[in-house]
Amino acid sequence: MRQSVLTLWFATFITFFVPVLGCYQRFYTYYKEYQNCHEALSWGLEPHLAKECATLGQKFKDLNAQPVMQQIFGRDITSGLDGTVKLGNESPNCIAWRCGVTAWRFREWQNNLENTPLPSMEGWRFAYEYFDRKVDC
């Protein structure tokens, strides 16, 4: 009897808690918008923006390293240009470059950072954030 209760408890634990123990990718997306479509696609601009995007990713790492943050974003933070986005009619601008910063952490340990401003960089506008698929970490 005792063994069956223990087995039942263990099965319940595995069923409810183990699926939670995976890393979720949390994406932060920033846009750098241009009114002139040709300017945004000019030769030599992409490497410059890639450096700016890497700097933005470093700002997330610096914020994460502060003792008060307790590495809320996790150990691994990556960033990179995700290409261009054609903006809709509601925007006065034509096109935007997209910079994605990805934080890897157990989702239940990531809060919404209501009282902490996200890193920013001149010329880049924070667009949105979201969680993506669970991955093996």
C-alpha positions as a Markdown table, in Angstrom:
| # | Residue | x | y | z |
|---|---|---|---|---|
| 1 | Met | 0.0 | 0.0 | 0.0 |
| 2 | Arg | 2.7 | 2.4 | 1.0 |
| 3 | Gln | 4.7 | 1.7 | -2.2 |
| 4 | Ser | 1.6 | 2.3 | -4.4 |
| 5 | Val | 1.0 | 5.7 | -2.7 |
| 6 | Leu | 4.6 | 6.6 | -3.2 |
| 7 | Thr | 4.5 | 5.6 | -6.9 |
| 8 | Leu | 1.3 | 7.6 | -7.4 |
| 9 | Trp | 2.8 | 10.6 | -5.7 |
| 10 | Phe | 5.9 | 10.3 | -7.9 |
| 11 | Ala | 3.8 | 10.0 | -11.1 |
| 12 | Thr | 1.8 | 13.1 | -10.1 |
| 13 | Phe | 5.1 | 15.0 | -9.6 |
| 14 | Ile | 6.4 | 14.0 | -13.0 |
| 15 | Thr | 3.1 | 14.8 | -14.7 |
| 16 | Phe | 2.7 | 18.3 | -13.2 |
| 17 | Phe | 6.1 | 19.7 | -12.5 |
| 18 | Val | 8.6 | 18.3 | -15.0 |
| 19 | Pro | 7.1 | 19.9 | -18.1 |
| 20 | Val | 7.6 | 23.3 | -16.4 |
| 21 | Leu | 11.3 | 22.7 | -16.1 |
| 22 | Gly | 12.3 | 23.8 | -19.5 |
| 23 | Cys | 13.7 | 27.1 | -20.8 |
| 24 | Tyr | 11.6 | 29.5 | -22.7 |
| 25 | Gln | 13.0 | 32.0 | -25.1 |
| 26 | Arg | 11.9 | 35.5 | -24.3 |
| 27 | Phe | 12.2 | 37.9 | -27.2 |
| 28 | Tyr | 12.5 | 41.7 | -27.1 |
| 29 | Thr | 12.1 | 43.3 | -30.4 |
| 30 | Tyr | 13.3 | 46.8 | -31.3 |
| 31 | Tyr | 12.7 | 48.8 | -34.5 |
| 32 | Lys | 14.9 | 51.5 | -36.2 |
| 33 | Glu | 12.5 | 53.2 | -38.6 |
| 34 | Tyr | 13.2 | 55.1 | -41.8 |
| 35 | Gln | 10.9 | 57.5 | -43.7 |
| 36 | Asn | 12.9 | 57.0 | -46.9 |
| 37 | Cys | 12.9 | 53.3 | -48.1 |
| 38 | His | 16.0 | 53.8 | -50.2 |
| 39 | Glu | 18.0 | 55.2 | -47.2 |
| 40 | Ala | 17.0 | 52.1 | -45.1 |
| 41 | Leu | 18.3 | 49.8 | -47.8 |
| 42 | Ser | 21.5 | 51.7 | -48.6 |
| 43 | Trp | 24.8 | 49.9 | -49.1 |
| 44 | Gly | 26.9 | 49.6 | -45.9 |
| 45 | Leu | 24.0 | 50.3 | -43.5 |
| 46 | Glu | 23.5 | 46.7 | -42.4 |
| 47 | Pro | 26.9 | 46.1 | -40.7 |
| 48 | His | 26.5 | 49.4 | -38.8 |
| 49 | Leu | 23.1 | 48.4 | -37.6 |
| 50 | Ala | 24.3 | 45.0 | -36.6 |
| 51 | Lys | 26.9 | 46.6 | -34.3 |
| 52 | Glu | 24.2 | 48.8 | -32.8 |
| 53 | Cys | 22.0 | 45.7 | -32.3 |
| 54 | Ala | 24.9 | 44.0 | -30.5 |
| 55 | Thr | 25.4 | 47.0 | -28.3 |
| 56 | Leu | 21.7 | 46.8 | -27.4 |
| 57 | Gly | 22.2 | 43.1 | -26.5 |
| 58 | Gln | 25.1 | 44.1 | -24.3 |
| 59 | Lys | 22.9 | 46.6 | -22.5 |
| 60 | Phe | 20.6 | 43.7 | -21.6 |
| 61 | Lys | 23.7 | 41.8 | -20.3 |
| 62 | Asp | 24.8 | 44.8 | -18.2 |
| 63 | Leu | 21.3 | 45.2 | -16.7 |
| 64 | Asn | 21.2 | 41.5 | -16.0 |
| 65 | Ala | 24.6 | 41.6 | -14.2 |
| 66 | Gln | 23.4 | 44.1 | -11.7 |
| 67 | Pro | 23.0 | 42.4 | -8.2 |
| 68 | Val | 19.5 | 43.7 | -7.7 |
| 69 | Met | 18.4 | 42.0 | -11.0 |
| 70 | Gln | 19.6 | 38.6 | -9.8 |
| 71 | Gln | 20.2 | 37.5 | -13.4 |
| 72 | Ile | 16.4 | 37.7 | -14.2 |
| 73 | Phe | 17.1 | 37.2 | -17.9 |
| 74 | Gly | 19.2 | 34.1 | -17.4 |
| 75 | Arg | 22.8 | 33.3 | -18.3 |
| 76 | Asp | 22.5 | 33.5 | -22.0 |
| 77 | Ile | 21.4 | 36.6 | -23.8 |
| 78 | Thr | 21.8 | 36.8 | -27.6 |
| 79 | Ser | 21.0 | 39.6 | -30.1 |
| 80 | Gly | 21.0 | 40.0 | -33.8 |
| 81 | Leu | 19.4 | 41.8 | -36.7 |
| 82 | Asp | 16.3 | 40.1 | -38.0 |
| 83 | Gly | 16.0 | 41.9 | -41.3 |
| 84 | Thr | 13.6 | 44.6 | -42.4 |
| 85 | Val | 9.9 | 45.0 | -41.8 |
| 86 | Lys | 7.6 | 47.0 | -44.1 |
| 87 | Leu | 5.5 | 49.3 | -42.0 |
| 88 | Gly | 1.8 | 49.7 | -42.4 |
| 89 | Asn | -0.2 | 52.8 | -43.4 |
| 90 | Glu | -0.6 | 53.9 | -39.8 |
| 91 | Ser | 3.1 | 54.7 | -39.6 |
| 92 | Pro | 4.6 | 57.8 | -41.1 |
| 93 | Asn | 7.7 | 55.7 | -41.8 |
| 94 | Cys | 8.2 | 53.3 | -44.7 |
| 95 | Ile | 10.5 | 50.6 | -43.4 |
| 96 | Ala | 12.2 | 49.4 | -40.2 |
| 97 | Trp | 15.2 | 47.3 | -39.4 |
| 98 | Arg | 14.4 | 44.8 | -36.6 |
| 99 | Cys | 16.8 | 43.9 | -33.8 |
| 100 | Gly | 15.9 | 40.9 | -31.7 |
| 101 | Val | 17.3 | 40.3 | -28.2 |
| 102 | Thr | 16.7 | 36.8 | -26.8 |
| 103 | Ala | 16.9 | 35.9 | -23.2 |
| 104 | Trp | 17.0 | 32.2 | -22.1 |
| 105 | Arg | 15.6 | 31.4 | -18.6 |
| 106 | Phe | 13.1 | 29.2 | -16.9 |
| 107 | Arg | 9.9 | 31.1 | -17.6 |
| 108 | Glu | 8.5 | 30.9 | -14.1 |
| 109 | Trp | 11.6 | 32.8 | -13.0 |
| 110 | Gln | 11.1 | 35.7 | -15.5 |
| 111 | Asn | 8.9 | 38.4 | -14.2 |
| 112 | Asn | 7.3 | 41.2 | -16.2 |
| 113 | Leu | 9.8 | 43.8 | -15.0 |
| 114 | Glu | 7.0 | 46.3 | -14.4 |
| 115 | Asn | 9.2 | 48.7 | -12.4 |
| 116 | Thr | 12.4 | 48.2 | -14.4 |
| 117 | Pro | 12.9 | 50.1 | -17.6 |
| 118 | Leu | 14.2 | 48.0 | -20.5 |
| 119 | Pro | 17.5 | 49.0 | -22.0 |
| 120 | Ser | 17.2 | 51.6 | -24.8 |
| 121 | Met | 19.3 | 53.1 | -27.5 |
| 122 | Glu | 19.0 | 56.3 | -29.4 |
| 123 | Gly | 17.3 | 55.7 | -32.7 |
| 124 | Trp | 15.8 | 52.3 | -31.7 |
| 125 | Arg | 12.2 | 52.0 | -30.6 |
| 126 | Phe | 11.0 | 49.1 | -28.4 |
| 127 | Ala | 8.2 | 47.4 | -30.3 |
| 128 | Tyr | 7.1 | 44.3 | -28.3 |
| 129 | Glu | 8.2 | 41.3 | -26.3 |
| 130 | Tyr | 6.9 | 37.7 | -26.2 |
| 131 | Phe | 7.7 | 34.2 | -25.0 |
| 132 | Asp | 8.3 | 31.5 | -27.6 |
| 133 | Arg | 8.7 | 27.7 | -27.6 |
| 134 | Lys | 10.0 | 25.7 | -24.7 |
| 135 | Val | 13.5 | 24.5 | -25.4 |
| 136 | Asp | 15.9 | 22.1 | -23.7 |
| 137 | Cys | 18.3 | 24.0 | -21.6 |
